[in-house]
Amino acid sequence: MKDLYPSRVYQKPKILERKDPVIHGDKQSAKEGPLNEQQLKEYEKNGFLLLKNFFSPQEVKKMRVELDRLWQENKHNASPEVIREPGSQEIRSIFDAHRKNELFHDLARDPRITYMIQQLLGSDVYVHQFRINFKPGFKGKEFYWHSDFETWHVEDGMPRMRAVSCSILLTDNHSYNGPLMLVPGSHNYFVSCVGETPEDNYKTSLKKQELGVPDHDSLSWLVKKGGITTATGPAGSLLLFECNTMHGSSGNISPEPRSNVFFVYNSVENALVKPFSGQKPRPEFLANRTTQTPELDKPAEKVDMSSKKTG
């Protein structure tokens, strides 16, 4: 397959124009989905859309209970799905929990979310990746600027820009506790980064990403064009952002934690191929190569969810 977005192959960084639409499929059909015309225009222009108070306080409370339970269960878990901060044993991320946890398993299939994703991608979708990100007060480290698509393309073999990230805010995101920062309009440009991808790069990049990140000149150019927006809002808000949108977050030195649930939906028409880095594929918990529709996912283990049906 021709590599439309080559990266980590040139000696100098390059900025390439996007070759894919932002909203896929028939535009008339897209207008019939749950997102209204103004929301579609905002997403297409900026590369992201923040829907505040999308989930009810009762739903957020249930998600927080499961979040805290997963944190406790994995405090001493040495499996590769549990990523820890560099230089400490603090949990940074937990991957693939939706395959084992009933609440998050159901959340990945919530039609309130999946219908919007199908509207944007113009096709059926499946979960490419799931993770929970923790950024505790005083200790939460930064996530450096990056385009998710750059990594998914180079290291996972995602051919085209036809995926959407879905972040559910489980704590209030303020300007001071390390909220996500996004560069509006950056999804229209692909920063081709420098550096050769080493084998098993994910083992270090998930702790601190240093490869596949934009150079200072390219990032400055993008910010000069679009500025920087912070995704601040109350717990229960939902952020949708295009897979190539440049984003990152600073460390959290405030007392207030910042946590979010993070789903990545990919179009079934954008199935992964051999990684463009030439390396072997990353593990399944990072890049789902087996399941092509949400309904085919491995059943979740049962948890005590006796009062789950609210909101």
TIKOL-818000 format. One record per residue (C-alpha): chain; z, x, y. Coordinates in nm, 2 decimals, m for minus. Each point is the difference from the previous one (the first is absolute). Example, Ala and Ser with C-alpha at 12.3 -4.5 7.8 and 13.67 -1.06 7.14 Angstrom:
% TIKOL-818000
<atom chain="A" w="0.78" u="1.23" v="m0.45"/>
<atom chain="A" w="m0.07" u="0.14" v="0.34"/>
//
This chain:
% TIKOL-818000
<atom chain="A" w="0.00" u="0.00" v="0.00"/>
<atom chain="A" w="m0.09" u="0.13" v="0.35"/>
<atom chain="A" w="0.30" u="0.10" v="0.20"/>
<atom chain="A" w="m0.03" u="m0.19" v="0.33"/>
<atom chain="A" w="0.32" u="0.14" v="0.14"/>
<atom chain="A" w="0.03" u="0.37" v="m0.10"/>
<atom chain="A" w="0.33" u="0.16" v="0.08"/>
<atom chain="A" w="0.17" u="0.33" v="m0.08"/>
<atom chain="A" w="m0.34" u="0.15" v="m0.06"/>
<atom chain="A" w="m0.09" u="0.14" v="0.34"/>
<atom chain="A" w="0.15" u="0.31" v="0.18"/>
<atom chain="A" w="0.05" u="m0.20" v="0.31"/>
<atom chain="A" w="0.12" u="m0.36" v="0.05"/>
<atom chain="A" w="m0.26" u="m0.26" v="0.08"/>
<atom chain="A" w="0.02" u="m0.36" v="0.14"/>
<atom chain="A" w="m0.24" u="m0.23" v="m0.19"/>
<atom chain="A" w="m0.09" u="m0.36" v="0.11"/>
<atom chain="A" w="0.10" u="m0.27" v="m0.24"/>
<atom chain="A" w="m0.27" u="m0.12" v="m0.23"/>
<atom chain="A" w="0.17" u="m0.32" v="m0.13"/>
<atom chain="A" w="0.08" u="m0.33" v="0.17"/>
<atom chain="A" w="0.35" u="m0.08" v="0.10"/>
<atom chain="A" w="m0.01" u="m0.36" v="m0.11"/>
<atom chain="A" w="m0.21" u="m0.02" v="m0.32"/>
<atom chain="A" w="m0.21" u="m0.28" v="m0.14"/>
<atom chain="A" w="m0.15" u="m0.29" v="0.18"/>
<atom chain="A" w="0.15" u="m0.04" v="0.34"/>
<atom chain="A" w="m0.03" u="m0.38" v="m0.01"/>
<atom chain="A" w="0.20" u="0.00" v="m0.32"/>
<atom chain="A" w="0.25" u="0.23" v="0.15"/>
<atom chain="A" w="0.07" u="m0.26" v="0.27"/>
<atom chain="A" w="0.11" u="m0.25" v="m0.26"/>
<atom chain="A" w="0.30" u="0.21" v="m0.11"/>
<atom chain="A" w="0.36" u="m0.02" v="0.12"/>
<atom chain="A" w="m0.05" u="0.25" v="0.28"/>
<atom chain="A" w="m0.14" u="m0.16" v="0.32"/>
<atom chain="A" w="m0.29" u="0.13" v="0.20"/>
<atom chain="A" w="0.23" u="0.18" v="0.26"/>
<atom chain="A" w="0.19" u="0.17" v="m0.28"/>
<atom chain="A" w="m0.32" u="0.11" v="m0.17"/>
<atom chain="A" w="m0.13" u="0.15" v="0.33"/>
<atom chain="A" w="0.33" u="0.18" v="0.06"/>
<atom chain="A" w="m0.01" u="0.15" v="m0.35"/>
<atom chain="A" w="m0.37" u="0.10" v="0.03"/>
<atom chain="A" w="0.06" u="0.16" v="0.34"/>
<atom chain="A" w="0.33" u="0.18" v="m0.06"/>
<atom chain="A" w="0.00" u="0.05" v="m0.37"/>
<atom chain="A" w="0.33" u="m0.18" v="m0.05"/>
<atom chain="A" w="0.18" u="m0.33" v="0.06"/>
<atom chain="A" w="0.37" u="m0.06" v="0.03"/>
<atom chain="A" w="0.13" u="m0.35" v="m0.10"/>
<atom chain="A" w="0.36" u="m0.03" v="0.12"/>
<atom chain="A" w="0.25" u="m0.21" v="m0.19"/>
<atom chain="A" w="m0.25" u="m0.06" v="m0.28"/>
<atom chain="A" w="0.28" u="m0.04" v="m0.26"/>
<atom chain="A" w="0.31" u="m0.21" v="0.04"/>
<atom chain="A" w="0.35" u="0.15" v="0.04"/>
<atom chain="A" w="0.08" u="m0.14" v="m0.35"/>
<atom chain="A" w="m0.30" u="0.18" v="m0.15"/>
<atom chain="A" w="0.09" u="0.32" v="0.17"/>
<atom chain="A" w="0.35" u="m0.02" v="m0.12"/>
<atom chain="A" w="m0.12" u="m0.02" v="m0.36"/>
<atom chain="A" w="m0.24" u="0.29" v="0.04"/>
<atom chain="A" w="0.29" u="0.21" v="0.15"/>
<atom chain="A" w="0.22" u="m0.08" v="m0.30"/>
<atom chain="A" w="m0.27" u="0.13" v="m0.23"/>
<atom chain="A" w="m0.07" u="0.30" v="0.23"/>
<atom chain="A" w="0.37" u="0.10" v="m0.01"/>
<atom chain="A" w="0.01" u="m0.05" v="m0.37"/>
<atom chain="A" w="m0.30" u="0.22" v="m0.06"/>
<atom chain="A" w="0.16" u="0.27" v="0.23"/>
<atom chain="A" w="0.31" u="0.00" v="m0.21"/>
<atom chain="A" w="m0.18" u="m0.01" v="m0.33"/>
<atom chain="A" w="m0.22" u="0.30" v="0.09"/>
<atom chain="A" w="0.26" u="0.22" v="0.17"/>
<atom chain="A" w="m0.01" u="0.24" v="m0.30"/>
<atom chain="A" w="m0.34" u="m0.09" v="m0.14"/>
<atom chain="A" w="m0.21" u="0.31" v="m0.05"/>
<atom chain="A" w="m0.32" u="m0.18" v="m0.09"/>
<atom chain="A" w="m0.31" u="0.09" v="0.21"/>
<atom chain="A" w="m0.02" u="m0.35" v="0.15"/>
<atom chain="A" w="0.32" u="0.08" v="0.20"/>
<atom chain="A" w="m0.09" u="0.23" v="0.30"/>
<atom chain="A" w="0.28" u="0.19" v="0.17"/>
<atom chain="A" w="0.02" u="0.16" v="0.34"/>
<atom chain="A" w="m0.08" u="0.37" v="0.01"/>
<atom chain="A" w="0.32" u="0.20" v="0.00"/>
<atom chain="A" w="0.23" u="m0.29" v="m0.10"/>
<atom chain="A" w="0.04" u="m0.26" v="m0.27"/>
<atom chain="A" w="m0.04" u="m0.30" v="0.23"/>
<atom chain="A" w="m0.26" u="m0.25" v="m0.13"/>
<atom chain="A" w="m0.31" u="0.00" v="0.22"/>
<atom chain="A" w="m0.22" u="m0.25" v="m0.20"/>
<atom chain="A" w="0.00" u="m0.19" v="m0.33"/>
<atom chain="A" w="m0.34" u="m0.07" v="m0.14"/>
<atom chain="A" w="m0.12" u="m0.27" v="m0.24"/>
<atom chain="A" w="0.31" u="m0.21" v="0.01"/>
<atom chain="A" w="m0.21" u="m0.32" v="0.00"/>
<atom chain="A" w="m0.08" u="0.06" v="m0.37"/>
<atom chain="A" w="0.37" u="m0.01" v="m0.09"/>
<atom chain="A" w="0.16" u="m0.23" v="0.26"/>
<atom chain="A" w="m0.06" u="m0.37" v="m0.01"/>
<atom chain="A" w="0.04" u="m0.07" v="0.37"/>
<atom chain="A" w="m0.24" u="0.28" v="0.11"/>
<atom chain="A" w="m0.23" u="m0.09" v="m0.29"/>
<atom chain="A" w="m0.03" u="m0.36" v="0.13"/>
<atom chain="A" w="m0.02" u="0.13" v="0.36"/>
<atom chain="A" w="m0.32" u="0.20" v="m0.08"/>
<atom chain="A" w="m0.16" u="m0.33" v="m0.10"/>
<atom chain="A" w="0.13" u="m0.22" v="0.28"/>
<atom chain="A" w="m0.30" u="m0.20" v="0.12"/>
<atom chain="A" w="0.12" u="0.02" v="0.36"/>
<atom chain="A" w="m0.08" u="0.37" v="m0.02"/>
<atom chain="A" w="m0.28" u="0.02" v="m0.25"/>
<atom chain="A" w="m0.22" u="m0.27" v="0.16"/>
<atom chain="A" w="0.01" u="0.20" v="0.33"/>
<atom chain="A" w="m0.09" u="0.32" v="m0.18"/>
<atom chain="A" w="m0.29" u="m0.18" v="m0.18"/>
<atom chain="A" w="m0.11" u="m0.13" v="0.34"/>
<atom chain="A" w="m0.02" u="0.35" v="0.14"/>
<atom chain="A" w="m0.15" u="0.17" v="m0.30"/>
<atom chain="A" w="m0.25" u="m0.28" v="m0.09"/>
<atom chain="A" w="0.08" u="0.01" v="m0.38"/>
<atom chain="A" w="0.27" u="m0.02" v="m0.26"/>
<atom chain="A" w="0.26" u="0.27" v="0.03"/>
<atom chain="A" w="0.25" u="0.19" v="m0.21"/>
<atom chain="A" w="0.31" u="0.21" v="0.07"/>
<atom chain="A" w="m0.11" u="0.36" v="0.04"/>
<atom chain="A" w="0.35" u="0.13" v="0.08"/>
<atom chain="A" w="0.35" u="m0.13" v="0.06"/>
<atom chain="A" w="0.30" u="0.19" v="0.14"/>
<atom chain="A" w="0.32" u="m0.05" v="0.19"/>
<atom chain="A" w="0.06" u="0.23" v="0.29"/>
<atom chain="A" w="0.36" u="0.09" v="0.10"/>
<atom chain="A" w="0.09" u="0.16" v="0.33"/>
<atom chain="A" w="0.38" u="0.00" v="0.02"/>
<atom chain="A" w="0.19" u="0.05" v="0.33"/>
<atom chain="A" w="0.05" u="0.36" v="0.11"/>
<atom chain="A" w="m0.19" u="0.14" v="m0.30"/>
<atom chain="A" w="m0.34" u="m0.17" v="m0.03"/>
<atom chain="A" w="m0.28" u="0.25" v="0.03"/>
<atom chain="A" w="m0.33" u="m0.04" v="0.17"/>
<atom chain="A" w="m0.34" u="m0.10" v="m0.15"/>
<atom chain="A" w="m0.26" u="0.22" v="0.17"/>
<atom chain="A" w="m0.33" u="m0.15" v="0.14"/>
<atom chain="A" w="m0.25" u="m0.08" v="m0.26"/>
<atom chain="A" w="m0.27" u="m0.24" v="m0.12"/>
<atom chain="A" w="0.09" u="m0.15" v="m0.34"/>
<atom chain="A" w="m0.37" u="m0.03" v="m0.08"/>
<atom chain="A" w="m0.04" u="0.38" v="0.03"/>
<atom chain="A" w="0.24" u="0.06" v="m0.28"/>
<atom chain="A" w="m0.11" u="m0.30" v="m0.21"/>
<atom chain="A" w="m0.36" u="0.11" v="0.03"/>
<atom chain="A" w="0.04" u="0.37" v="m0.06"/>
<atom chain="A" w="0.28" u="m0.01" v="m0.26"/>
<atom chain="A" w="m0.05" u="m0.35" v="m0.16"/>
<atom chain="A" w="m0.37" u="m0.06" v="0.03"/>
<atom chain="A" w="0.01" u="m0.31" v="0.21"/>
<atom chain="A" w="m0.37" u="m0.01" v="0.10"/>
<atom chain="A" w="m0.01" u="m0.22" v="0.31"/>
<atom chain="A" w="0.23" u="m0.13" v="0.28"/>
<atom chain="A" w="0.07" u="m0.33" v="m0.16"/>
<atom chain="A" w="0.38" u="m0.01" v="m0.04"/>
<atom chain="A" w="0.29" u="m0.14" v="0.20"/>
<atom chain="A" w="0.36" u="0.12" v="0.03"/>
<atom chain="A" w="0.27" u="m0.27" v="0.02"/>
<atom chain="A" w="0.34" u="0.11" v="0.14"/>
<atom chain="A" w="0.30" u="m0.24" v="m0.01"/>
<atom chain="A" w="0.27" u="0.09" v="0.24"/>
<atom chain="A" w="0.34" u="m0.04" v="m0.18"/>
<atom chain="A" w="0.21" u="0.13" v="0.29"/>
<atom chain="A" w="m0.05" u="m0.05" v="0.37"/>
<atom chain="A" w="m0.24" u="0.26" v="0.13"/>
<atom chain="A" w="0.09" u="0.13" v="0.34"/>
<atom chain="A" w="m0.16" u="0.27" v="0.22"/>
<atom chain="A" w="0.29" u="0.23" v="m0.10"/>
<atom chain="A" w="0.04" u="m0.02" v="m0.38"/>
<atom chain="A" w="m0.33" u="0.16" v="m0.10"/>
<atom chain="A" w="m0.25" u="m0.30" v="0.00"/>
<atom chain="A" w="m0.36" u="0.04" v="m0.11"/>
<atom chain="A" w="m0.23" u="0.13" v="0.27"/>
<atom chain="A" w="m0.37" u="m0.09" v="m0.01"/>
<atom chain="A" w="m0.30" u="0.11" v="0.20"/>
<atom chain="A" w="m0.21" u="m0.31" v="0.10"/>
<atom chain="A" w="m0.37" u="0.04" v="m0.07"/>
<atom chain="A" w="0.05" u="0.31" v="m0.22"/>
<atom chain="A" w="m0.12" u="m0.18" v="m0.30"/>
<atom chain="A" w="m0.36" u="0.03" v="0.14"/>
<atom chain="A" w="0.01" u="0.37" v="m0.05"/>
<atom chain="A" w="0.06" u="0.22" v="m0.31"/>
<atom chain="A" w="0.16" u="0.33" v="0.06"/>
<atom chain="A" w="m0.14" u="0.25" v="m0.25"/>
<atom chain="A" w="0.29" u="0.24" v="m0.06"/>
<atom chain="A" w="0.00" u="0.36" v="m0.11"/>
<atom chain="A" w="0.16" u="0.17" v="m0.30"/>
<atom chain="A" w="m0.06" u="m0.01" v="m0.37"/>
<atom chain="A" w="0.20" u="m0.25" v="m0.21"/>
<atom chain="A" w="0.22" u="0.18" v="m0.25"/>
<atom chain="A" w="0.08" u="m0.14" v="m0.34"/>
<atom chain="A" w="0.27" u="m0.26" v="0.00"/>
<atom chain="A" w="0.02" u="0.00" v="0.38"/>
<atom chain="A" w="0.19" u="m0.33" v="m0.01"/>
<atom chain="A" w="0.31" u="0.17" v="m0.13"/>
<atom chain="A" w="0.05" u="0.16" v="0.35"/>
<atom chain="A" w="m0.20" u="m0.23" v="0.22"/>
<atom chain="A" w="0.22" u="m0.31" v="m0.07"/>
<atom chain="A" w="0.30" u="0.19" v="0.13"/>
<atom chain="A" w="m0.18" u="0.16" v="0.30"/>
<atom chain="A" w="m0.37" u="m0.04" v="0.05"/>
<atom chain="A" w="m0.17" u="0.32" v="0.13"/>
<atom chain="A" w="m0.35" u="m0.03" v="m0.14"/>
<atom chain="A" w="m0.23" u="m0.28" v="0.10"/>
<atom chain="A" w="0.16" u="m0.04" v="0.34"/>
<atom chain="A" w="m0.20" u="0.00" v="0.32"/>
<atom chain="A" w="m0.03" u="0.31" v="0.21"/>
<atom chain="A" w="0.15" u="m0.01" v="0.35"/>
<atom chain="A" w="m0.33" u="m0.02" v="0.18"/>
<atom chain="A" w="m0.13" u="m0.29" v="m0.21"/>
<atom chain="A" w="0.33" u="m0.19" v="0.03"/>
<atom chain="A" w="0.01" u="0.06" v="0.38"/>
<atom chain="A" w="m0.36" u="m0.14" v="0.03"/>
<atom chain="A" w="0.09" u="m0.31" v="m0.20"/>
<atom chain="A" w="0.32" u="m0.06" v="0.21"/>
<atom chain="A" w="m0.19" u="0.06" v="0.33"/>
<atom chain="A" w="m0.24" u="m0.28" v="m0.11"/>
<atom chain="A" w="0.25" u="m0.25" v="m0.14"/>
<atom chain="A" w="0.36" u="0.10" v="0.10"/>
<atom chain="A" w="0.30" u="m0.05" v="m0.24"/>
<atom chain="A" w="0.16" u="m0.33" v="m0.09"/>
<atom chain="A" w="0.34" u="m0.03" v="m0.18"/>
<atom chain="A" w="0.04" u="m0.28" v="m0.25"/>
<atom chain="A" w="0.33" u="m0.13" v="0.11"/>
<atom chain="A" w="0.13" u="m0.33" v="m0.10"/>
<atom chain="A" w="0.28" u="m0.19" v="m0.18"/>
<atom chain="A" w="0.06" u="0.01" v="m0.38"/>
<atom chain="A" w="m0.24" u="m0.23" v="m0.17"/>
<atom chain="A" w="m0.30" u="0.10" v="0.21"/>
<atom chain="A" w="m0.32" u="0.09" v="m0.18"/>
<atom chain="A" w="m0.24" u="0.28" v="0.10"/>
<atom chain="A" w="m0.35" u="0.01" v="m0.13"/>
<atom chain="A" w="m0.20" u="0.32" v="0.07"/>
<atom chain="A" w="m0.34" u="0.12" v="m0.10"/>
<atom chain="A" w="0.00" u="0.29" v="m0.25"/>
<atom chain="A" w="m0.16" u="0.25" v="0.24"/>
<atom chain="A" w="0.24" u="m0.08" v="0.30"/>
<atom chain="A" w="0.17" u="0.32" v="0.12"/>
<atom chain="A" w="0.38" u="m0.04" v="m0.02"/>
<atom chain="A" w="0.33" u="0.18" v="m0.04"/>
<atom chain="A" w="0.36" u="m0.03" v="0.09"/>
<atom chain="A" w="0.27" u="0.23" v="0.15"/>
<atom chain="A" w="0.33" u="0.08" v="m0.16"/>
<atom chain="A" w="0.30" u="m0.24" v="0.03"/>
<atom chain="A" w="0.29" u="0.15" v="0.17"/>
<atom chain="A" w="0.15" u="m0.33" v="0.11"/>
<atom chain="A" w="0.28" u="m0.18" v="m0.20"/>
<atom chain="A" w="m0.23" u="m0.29" v="m0.10"/>
<atom chain="A" w="m0.21" u="0.04" v="m0.32"/>
<atom chain="A" w="m0.36" u="m0.10" v="m0.03"/>
<atom chain="A" w="m0.15" u="m0.12" v="m0.33"/>
<atom chain="A" w="m0.32" u="m0.17" v="m0.10"/>
<atom chain="A" w="m0.18" u="m0.13" v="m0.30"/>
<atom chain="A" w="m0.36" u="0.14" v="m0.01"/>
<atom chain="A" w="m0.29" u="m0.16" v="m0.20"/>
<atom chain="A" w="m0.35" u="0.14" v="m0.01"/>
<atom chain="A" w="m0.27" u="m0.25" v="m0.09"/>
<atom chain="A" w="m0.35" u="0.12" v="m0.10"/>
<atom chain="A" w="m0.32" u="m0.20" v="m0.05"/>
<atom chain="A" w="m0.10" u="m0.05" v="m0.36"/>
<atom chain="A" w="m0.34" u="0.11" v="0.12"/>
<atom chain="A" w="0.14" u="0.33" v="0.11"/>
<atom chain="A" w="0.12" u="0.13" v="m0.33"/>
<atom chain="A" w="0.12" u="0.36" v="m0.02"/>
<atom chain="A" w="m0.24" u="0.27" v="m0.12"/>
<atom chain="A" w="0.06" u="0.37" v="m0.08"/>
<atom chain="A" w="0.20" u="0.16" v="0.29"/>
<atom chain="A" w="m0.23" u="0.16" v="0.25"/>
<atom chain="A" w="0.23" u="0.31" v="0.00"/>
<atom chain="A" w="m0.13" u="0.07" v="m0.35"/>
<atom chain="A" w="0.36" u="0.00" v="m0.12"/>
<atom chain="A" w="0.14" u="m0.22" v="m0.28"/>
<atom chain="A" w="0.11" u="m0.35" v="0.11"/>
<atom chain="A" w="0.35" u="m0.04" v="0.14"/>
<atom chain="A" w="0.25" u="m0.19" v="m0.22"/>
<atom chain="A" w="m0.03" u="m0.38" v="m0.04"/>
<atom chain="A" w="0.31" u="m0.07" v="0.21"/>
<atom chain="A" w="m0.19" u="0.14" v="0.30"/>
<atom chain="A" w="m0.35" u="m0.13" v="m0.07"/>
<atom chain="A" w="m0.04" u="m0.30" v="m0.22"/>
<atom chain="A" w="m0.31" u="0.05" v="m0.22"/>
<atom chain="A" w="0.09" u="m0.24" v="m0.28"/>
<atom chain="A" w="0.06" u="m0.33" v="0.17"/>
<atom chain="A" w="m0.28" u="m0.16" v="0.20"/>
<atom chain="A" w="0.15" u="m0.34" v="0.09"/>
<atom chain="A" w="0.36" u="m0.09" v="0.08"/>
<atom chain="A" w="0.03" u="m0.24" v="m0.29"/>
<atom chain="A" w="m0.06" u="0.29" v="m0.25"/>
<atom chain="A" w="0.30" u="0.21" v="0.11"/>
<atom chain="A" w="0.27" u="0.08" v="m0.26"/>
<atom chain="A" w="0.26" u="m0.28" v="0.00"/>
<atom chain="A" w="0.32" u="0.08" v="0.19"/>
<atom chain="A" w="0.34" u="0.04" v="m0.16"/>
<atom chain="A" w="0.22" u="m0.30" v="0.07"/>
<atom chain="A" w="0.27" u="0.04" v="0.26"/>
<atom chain="A" w="0.26" u="m0.25" v="0.12"/>
<atom chain="A" w="m0.20" u="m0.21" v="0.25"/>
<atom chain="A" w="0.17" u="m0.33" v="m0.05"/>
<atom chain="A" w="m0.03" u="m0.09" v="0.37"/>
<atom chain="A" w="m0.34" u="0.16" v="0.06"/>
<atom chain="A" w="m0.20" u="m0.31" v="0.09"/>
<atom chain="A" w="0.08" u="m0.04" v="0.37"/>
<atom chain="A" w="m0.18" u="0.04" v="0.33"/>
//
